[in-house]
Amino acid sequence: MSTAHTQAGSPFSGINEFVSSDFSALASHMHACQRSRGRFFRLRSTLEFVHGYASPRIVTTAALFAACGLGLLALA
């Protein structure tokens, strides 16, 4: 029996592939996290917070801006 045939039939070959892909995904995630904490991290975090807050309320937010705009036009 050859070693290639023995390794191919090994029950651990699927586990090794899973661990390898899991490790590469973790390494990719860690690299993305390290890269994201750059120069404009605080600004990006604030913008993401505002986007996350306003997105579900997009119609209300648009109506509020329209009302404020009409109010400013009425005062002018």
N, C-alpha and C positions, 0 to 999 in steps of 0.2 A: 504494500500500500504506500503510495507516495505522500509526501507531506502536504502538497497542494490539495489532494483529494481529502486528506484527513481534516485540514483546516476548513475546507468548504462544507464538510458535513458536520462540523463542530456546532453544538447548540449555542456556543458563546459568540459565534460570528455576528449574529444579529445584535447582540448586546454590545459588542465592541463598536459596531457602526452607530448604534444609538448614542453611546457615551461620547463617541468622537463628534457626532453632529451636535449633541447637547453642549459639549465643551466649546465648539466653534461658535455656537449661538451665544453662549455666555461671554466669550472673548469679544465678540462683535458688540454686544450690549455694553460691556465695560468700556470699550473704546469710544462708543457713542456718548456715554455718560461723561467721560473725561473730556471729550471734545466739546460737549455742550456747555461746560462751565468755563466759557471763554470771557472775553472782554465785556460783552454786552449782556451778561447773564441776568443781571437785575432788571434791565429794561425788557428783555425777552420774557422773563417770568411775569412781570407786570402786565405786559401785553397779552400773554396767554391767559392770565387771570381775568382781564377785562373781556377778552373774547369768550371765555368760558361762561362768564356771567351774562353777557349780552346775547349770546347766540340763542339760548332757549326763549329769550324774550324779544326776538328781532322785530316782531310787529309792534309791540309796545314801545320799544326803543325808537323805531322809526316814527311812530305817532307822536312820541314825546318831542323828538327833534323837529317835526313838522309844526307842532303846536308852539314850540319856542320860536321857531322862525316866523310863523304868522304873528305871534305876539310882538316880535321885534319890528316887523313891517307895520303893524298897527300903530306902534309908538313913533315911528319915523314920519 
